[in-house]
Every structure is written in structure tokens, then in C-alpha cells.
Amino acid sequence: MNYIKTEIDGVWIIEPKVFGDHRGYFFEAWKQAEFDEHIGHHVEFIQDNESKSSFGVLRGLHYQKGEFSQAKLVRVIKGRVVDVAVDIRKSSPTFGKHVAVELSEDNKRQLFIPRGFAHGFLVLSDEAVFTYKVDNVYAPQHEASIRWDDETIGISWPIDRSKVVTSEKDLKAASLADADVFE
């Protein structure tokens, strides 16, 4: 696998080596020892999650607070999304900055998002199946979100905002200035 550092410390793009022929393809999606070596520390993933969404669905920007914060390793099995990680660690030199990466069934890229980040994605294809590993349990009483269109973050979502479909919860999300962030 090829591990690519991003402009935000701790966030990594991971590109697998894909072996294809007339039968299809094969690749290793994740190897614990190799992952730990490149990331620089051990991350113990405890759960895999999957979602299916249609064009224009925007999920995020989500995170869990305190002891329930989560690191994520995300990828797309079917379709295409733009995936975004926002640094919400107040003491970080990149606080409020984001990384945006296209993940698709074709490029097979993954994005590693450490704890201390808000995360979201926008579906660019007719449909997308999105999967992610997490290193902590889901705790609804500790979940939070930041507005996907917060101007101080300045994410350039690649479709017209009138075509974005979000949940009622995401419409009520806090701005970055009002969010409960990490110290």
C-alpha cells in the first residue's frame, strides 16, 4: 500500500496495490502491522460500519466528544464521494482546516482520520456504499456535528448546494465557533 501524508498531520490517504486481470481484481484493503508502522502508532479498530446513500446526500460533519472520540478508516465500495476531515483540535496549528479527498470504487483510496476531527462525505455518484472502521463504540449522548457549510471552514463541495440532501440533525449542527471542540 502507498501511504500519502496530507497537509494536516495525522490524516493519511492510503492507496492499495490493485492486481487485476480478465477475472477481476484483488487487493489488500488493510493490514494491521503495516498500518501501524506508517501511521506511527497502534490503532485498534473494533467495529466496521457501512452506509448506502444516493446522489447529493451529505453526511456530516460528525464526531464524538471526549472519551468516546473515534479514529476512522473510510473507503467507498461502490460509487464515488468527496470525503472531508476537519481538524477540530483547538491546540493544533491546523485547527479549522480540512482535507478533502475523492474516494471511489475505481481509485480504491482510503482516508485515515484520527481522533480530534469532524468527518463528512458527499455522494457524487447515483449511489454510494461507504464503509468505515472505527476504534471506539458509538455513544449517541456524546455525538456532535458541525455545519457542513460553515464559511469559516470553507469546504468547496463540488455540487450546487440546492442539490445537497442532509438530515434534520445536520441542518441544526453548530458552527465551528460554537462547537464543542477538542483541546
C-alpha positions as CSV (number, residue, x, y, z in Angstrom):
1,M,0.0,0.0,0.0
2,N,1.0,3.6,-0.6
3,Y,0.6,5.9,2.4
4,I,0.3,9.6,1.4
5,K,0.7,12.3,4.1
6,T,-1.8,15.1,3.7
7,E,-1.3,18.8,4.7
8,I,-2.8,18.0,8.1
9,D,-0.7,15.9,10.4
10,G,-2.2,12.6,11.2
11,V,-4.6,12.4,8.2
12,W,-3.4,9.9,5.6
13,I,-4.6,8.8,2.2
14,I,-4.0,5.1,1.6
15,E,-3.8,3.7,-1.9
16,P,-3.8,-0.1,-2.2
17,K,-1.8,-2.1,-4.8
18,V,-4.5,-3.5,-7.1
19,F,-3.9,-6.7,-9.0
20,G,-6.3,-7.0,-11.9
21,D,-6.8,-9.4,-14.8
22,H,-9.5,-10.8,-17.0
23,R,-11.2,-12.3,-13.9
24,G,-11.5,-9.0,-11.9
25,Y,-9.2,-7.7,-9.3
26,F,-7.7,-8.3,-5.8
27,F,-6.1,-6.0,-3.2
28,E,-5.3,-6.0,0.4
29,A,-7.6,-3.3,2.0
30,W,-5.9,-3.2,5.4
31,K,-3.0,-4.8,7.3
32,Q,-2.6,-4.0,11.0
33,A,1.2,-4.1,11.2
34,E,1.7,-2.1,8.0
35,F,-0.9,0.4,9.0
36,D,0.6,0.9,12.5
37,E,4.1,1.3,11.0
38,H,3.0,4.1,8.6
39,I,0.7,5.9,10.9
40,G,3.3,5.8,13.7
41,H,1.2,4.3,16.5
42,H,-1.3,1.4,17.1
43,V,-4.9,2.0,16.3
44,E,-7.2,-0.9,17.4
45,F,-10.3,-0.9,15.2
46,I,-13.2,-2.5,17.0
47,Q,-16.1,-2.2,14.5
48,D,-16.9,-1.9,10.8
49,N,-19.8,0.3,9.7
50,E,-21.5,0.6,6.3
51,S,-23.9,3.1,4.8
52,K,-25.7,3.4,1.4
53,S,-26.7,6.8,0.1
54,S,-27.9,8.4,-3.2
55,F,-26.6,11.4,-5.2
56,G,-26.4,14.6,-3.2
57,V,-26.6,13.0,0.2
58,L,-24.2,14.8,2.6
59,R,-23.5,13.1,5.9
60,G,-21.6,15.2,8.4
61,L,-19.6,16.8,9.7
62,H,-19.9,14.3,12.6
63,Y,-17.7,13.5,15.6
64,Q,-17.9,12.1,19.1
65,K,-16.7,14.0,22.1
66,G,-14.4,13.1,25.0
67,E,-13.6,9.5,25.8
68,F,-15.9,8.4,23.0
69,S,-14.0,10.1,20.2
70,Q,-13.2,7.9,17.2
71,A,-10.5,7.4,14.7
72,K,-11.9,6.2,11.3
73,L,-10.5,4.4,8.3
74,V,-13.0,5.1,5.5
75,R,-13.5,3.9,1.9
76,V,-16.1,3.5,-0.8
77,I,-17.0,0.1,-2.1
78,K,-19.5,1.3,-4.7
79,G,-19.8,4.8,-6.3
80,R,-17.9,8.0,-5.6
81,V,-17.8,10.5,-2.8
82,V,-15.8,13.5,-1.7
83,D,-14.7,12.8,1.8
84,V,-13.7,15.5,4.3
85,A,-11.9,15.6,7.6
86,V,-11.8,18.9,9.6
87,D,-9.3,19.4,12.4
88,I,-11.2,20.4,15.5
89,R,-8.2,20.2,17.9
90,K,-8.1,23.7,19.4
91,S,-4.4,23.4,20.2
92,S,-3.5,22.2,16.7
93,P,-1.7,24.6,14.2
94,T,-4.2,23.4,11.6
95,F,-7.4,23.9,13.7
96,G,-10.3,24.6,11.4
97,K,-8.5,23.4,8.3
98,H,-9.7,20.5,6.3
99,V,-8.6,17.7,3.9
100,A,-11.0,16.8,1.0
101,V,-10.3,13.6,-1.0
102,E,-12.3,11.8,-3.6
103,L,-12.9,8.2,-2.7
104,S,-14.4,5.8,-5.2
105,E,-14.8,2.2,-6.2
106,D,-12.4,3.0,-9.1
107,N,-9.5,4.6,-7.2
108,K,-10.0,2.4,-4.1
109,R,-8.4,5.0,-1.9
110,Q,-9.0,5.1,1.8
111,L,-8.7,8.0,4.2
112,F,-7.5,7.6,7.8
113,I,-8.9,10.2,10.1
114,P,-7.5,10.3,13.7
115,R,-9.4,11.3,16.8
116,G,-10.0,15.0,17.1
117,F,-11.6,15.5,13.7
118,A,-15.1,16.1,12.4
119,H,-15.9,14.0,9.3
120,G,-18.3,14.0,6.5
121,F,-18.9,13.0,2.9
122,L,-20.9,14.0,-0.1
123,V,-22.2,11.4,-2.6
124,L,-21.2,12.3,-6.2
125,S,-22.5,9.2,-8.0
126,D,-26.1,7.9,-8.4
127,E,-25.5,5.7,-5.3
128,A,-22.6,5.1,-3.0
129,V,-21.8,2.3,-0.5
130,F,-19.4,3.7,2.1
131,T,-17.6,1.7,4.8
132,Y,-15.5,2.6,7.7
133,K,-13.6,1.1,10.6
134,V,-13.8,2.8,14.0
135,D,-11.7,2.4,17.1
136,N,-14.4,3.2,19.6
137,V,-18.1,2.5,20.2
138,Y,-20.9,4.7,19.1
139,A,-22.2,6.8,22.0
140,P,-25.2,8.9,20.9
141,Q,-25.0,11.0,24.1
142,H,-21.5,12.1,23.1
143,E,-22.1,12.7,19.4
144,A,-21.9,16.2,17.9
145,S,-21.8,17.8,14.5
146,I,-20.6,21.0,12.8
147,R,-22.4,22.6,9.9
148,W,-21.3,21.2,6.5
149,D,-21.5,24.7,5.0
150,D,-19.7,26.7,7.8
151,E,-18.0,29.5,6.0
152,T,-15.0,29.6,8.4
153,I,-14.1,26.1,7.3
154,G,-14.7,26.9,3.7
155,I,-15.2,23.5,2.1
156,S,-15.8,23.6,-1.6
157,W,-18.4,20.9,-2.0
158,P,-18.5,20.0,-5.7
159,I,-22.3,20.2,-6.3
160,D,-24.7,23.0,-6.1
161,R,-26.0,23.4,-2.5
162,S,-29.6,23.2,-3.7
163,K,-28.9,19.6,-4.6
164,V,-27.5,18.7,-1.2
165,V,-29.6,16.3,0.9
166,T,-28.9,16.3,4.7
167,S,-30.6,15.0,7.8
168,E,-32.6,17.3,10.1
169,K,-29.9,16.8,12.7
170,D,-27.2,18.0,10.3
171,L,-29.2,21.1,9.4
172,K,-29.2,22.0,13.1
173,A,-25.5,21.5,13.6
174,A,-23.4,24.1,15.3
175,S,-20.9,26.4,13.6
176,L,-17.3,25.7,14.3
177,A,-17.2,28.8,16.5
178,D,-20.0,27.4,18.7
179,A,-18.9,23.7,18.6
180,D,-17.7,21.7,21.5
181,V,-14.2,21.0,20.1
182,F,-11.1,19.1,21.4
183,E,-8.4,20.9,23.5
